[in-house]
Amino acid sequence: MKARSRSRDGNPATERVHVGDATGWWSWVFRRWLPPLLIVALLIGAWEVAAQVGVLADALNLQSFLVPAPSEIAKALWEDRTLLADQGWVTLKEVLAGFLLSVVLGVAFAVAMHLSDTVRRAFYPLVVASQTVPIIAIAPILVVWFGYGIGPKLAIIALICFFPITVNTLDGLRSVDPELPKLMRTLDAGRLQVFRRVEAPMALPYFFSGTKIAVAVAVIGAVFGEWAGSDSGLGHLMLQASAQLLTARLFAAMLVLSVFAIALFALLAALERRVAWWGRTGPGRERVGIP
């Protein structure tokens, strides 16, 4: 049988399902995944039919070969699998390196702004202003400054990912009940102990919210960087496919990028459930990035 247990707050919405047999497990899978899978299947089916009969091409006033059907994209994925794998590995390395750089910088800035009001007043407006810079406009400038290596790509990815990580982590650090640090100080806890035992654990779920947002858009930064100047990567492959009117290959590259973003998001969500489980329920559940 399938047993349910409520969370400590008594909220049925946050209860966990304990599966005791295969029937209960499949029931849980169907409830969770069947609706979105059905919607995706219906959309793909409608796209396939519309592309095959030429409805999409006629609606867009384009030649039919410029509007590939999902079956043609799947064929391109298989036939170009080696090319997509090689170029995808280049882009994935850029995404991971840029994302890790943004995590280090974002957490460092958030902690510094939390510990010092002067630092926060000085740098917070600059953090916000960094998001007003059009990435697609600054990317060529970074290529001119740093060349065609990995440097400009890392800078662009870090610039995109830095903001949500910094702001969410800072909000988490500042969300601590003021009475908790006071209580810790009555127990002779120093500033570092208060940060390590109270503020950092409170900020951890917020940090994961920021990282999930950041990793989902990191692939966009990588593509912008490769568009600005690169001889490899999925962004470079997309430019080549577009110039050669290989639209099926173009869509295939976009699909690989989407898979990267979804997989990295899911990985961070799983890690969050493992190391920051206390942030999944209660008043903080409405934070951005918490499903």
N, C-alpha and C positions, 0 to 999 in steps of 0.2 A: 504493500500500500504506500501511498504518498502522504507524508506527514508535513504539516506546516508549523512553523514557530514564529511567533511575533517578536519584533524587536523590543528593546527595553522601553522605548517610548510608547509601545502599545499600538502603533500605527500599522494597520493591515497592509498599507501600500509598501511598507518596508520589510515585510515578512520574507523569510527565506523558505524555499521549497526544498525539502529533504526527500530525495527520491529513493524509494525502497524496492522498486522493481522496474523492469524495462518499460512497462506500460506507462508508469508515471513519468519516466524520463522522456519518452517520446511525446507524451502530452505536453510537457513543458517546452520541448523543442518546437512543436507545432505552434503553440501559442506565441512563442517569442519570435520565430523566424518565418512562419508561413505567410503572414500578411505582407511583409515587405518583399519577400521572394515572389509572391503572386503579382504584386504591382510591377516589379522589374520585368517579370516574364511577359506581362501584358504589354508593357511599353516596348520591349524588344520585338514582340510579335507584330505590333502595329507598325513599328519602324520597318521591319522586314517586308511586310505586305506593301506599305506605301512606297518603299524604295524599288521593289521589284516591278510594280505596275507603273512606276514613273510619276506618281502623284507628287512626291517631294520635289523631284527635279522640275516638274511643271510649275509647282507653287513658287519655287525659288528662281524660276526662269534660267535654269542651268542645264548643261548637258548631263545625261544620266550617269556617266562615269565619274562625275564630280560629287555625286551623292551616293556613297557606298551603302549597301545593305549590311546588317550585322553579320550575315554569313560571309560576305566578302572580307569584312574586318577580321573575322575568325580565321579565314584562309590566310590573310596577310600575317596574322600572329603566328601561324604555324610555319609558313614558308620563310618568314623573316625572323624566326625565333633566335637564330645565332646572332644576327645583327642587333636585334632588340636586346638580347641578353648582354652583349658586349657594351653597347651604348648605355644600357640601363645601369650596369655596374658602375660606370663612370659617374652618372648622375646620382646614384645612391650614395657613393662615397662623398660627393660634394654635400648632399643633404645631411648626412650623418655628421660630418665634420663641422659644417656651419651651424647645425642645431646644437651640438655640444658646446661650441664656442659661445653661442647665445645663452645657453644655460649657465655657463660659468660667469659671463659678464652680467646677465640679468640678476642672478642670485646675489652676486657681489654688490651690485648697485642697490638692490632692494634692502639688503642688510645694512649697508652704509647709510641709506636714507632713513631707515628705521631707527638706527642708533644715534643719529645726529640730526637735529632739527635744522641746523645750518646747512648741512649737505643736502637735505631734502628741499629746502627752499631754493638752493642754488641749482640743483640738477633736475628736479622734477619737471620744471617747464621745458628743459632741453630734451628730456625723455619724450615728452608729448610732442615737441616740435620735430623730433626725428621721424614721426609718422606723417608729417605734412610734406615730406620730400617725395616727389613722384619717383618710384623705383625705376620705372622704365626710362625715365629721363636721366637719372644719375648713373645707371649701369654703364653707358658708353664712357662716361667720365672716369669711372673706376678702372675700366679697361685701359684707357689712355695712361692713367697713373701707374697701374700695377701690372700691365701687360696682359697676355693671353693665358697665363697660368691659372692655377686654382684660387689665387688670392682674391680677385674680384668676385668670384662666385661665393666664396666664404663671407666676404663683406656684405654682399647683397642678402644672402640668407640670414646672416646674423642681424642685419638691420631690420628685416621683416619679423624675425622671431623674438627679438630682444624685448619689444614693447609688451606683449601679453605676459611673458614670463616675469618681467620686472614688476608690472602693475599688480598682477594677481598675487605674487609673493609678498609684495609690500602690503597689500590689503589684508592678507592672512596674518602677517606679523602685527598689524595694527588692530586686528579684530579681537585680540585677547581681552577678556574681562579684566578691567583695571584692578579688581580685588585680588586676582590670582597673584600677580607680582608682589602686591603688598603682603599677602599671606606668605609667599616664599621668603620675603625679606625678614619677616618676623621669625622665620626658622633659620636665620643667619645665612641665607643663600646669597651668593654674590651675583653680579650682573651676568656673568657668563653662565652660571647655573640657571638663572631665570630664563635666559635665552634658550639654553639647551633643553630644559625640562618642561617649559611652558610655551614659550613663543614659537620655537621651531616646530614642535609637533602640531600646534594649531595652524601654522602656515603651510604645512606639508600638503593637505588636500587642495588648498588654493594654488600651490605651486604646480601640482599635477593638472589642475584645470588650465593653467596658463600654458604648460608644455603641450597639452593635447591640442589646444588651438594653434600653437606655434608649429608643431610638426605637421599639421594638416596643410599649412600654407608654405612650409619650407620648400616643397617641390616647385611651387610657383617661382620662388626666388631663384632656384637653380636654373629653371628654364629661362628666366629673364637674363641671368648671367650668361648662359650659353648662347642666347640670341644676340647679346651685345658683342660677343667675341669668343669663339671657341671652335675647335676643329674636332670635337667629340662630344658625346653625351646625347641624351634624348632630345634636348632642345635643338641642338645642331641637326640631328636627324629629322626633326619636324620641319626645319627650314628647308632642308634638301628635298624632302617629300613634297612640300608645298610648291617649291619651284618646279619640280618634275611632274606635278599634278597627280601624284600617287596618294590620293586621298585615303585609300584603305590603310596604307602604311602610316599615314598621319594619325588617323583615328586609333590605330593599334598602339602607337607610341603614347598617345594620350591615355589610353586604357592602362598601359603599364604604369604611367605616372600616378593614376588614380589608385591602382593596387598598392603602390608604394605608400601613399598617404594613408589609405585605410588600414593597411597592415601595421604601420608605425603607430597610428592612433590606437588600434586595438591592443598593441603591445604595451603602450603606456597605461591604458585603462586596466589591463590585467595586472600590471605592476602596482598601480594605485590600490586596487582591491587587496593586494597582498601586504603592502607596507603602510597604507594610510586608510585602513578600513573604517576608522572612526569618522571619517568625513563623508561617508555615504548616506548618513541619516541625520535627521535633526534640522535645526534652523539653517545650516549651511548648505542644504541640499540644492537650493535654487541657484547656486553658483554656476557661472558659465562653464560648460563642458561636463557637468554632472548629469547623466541621463536619468 
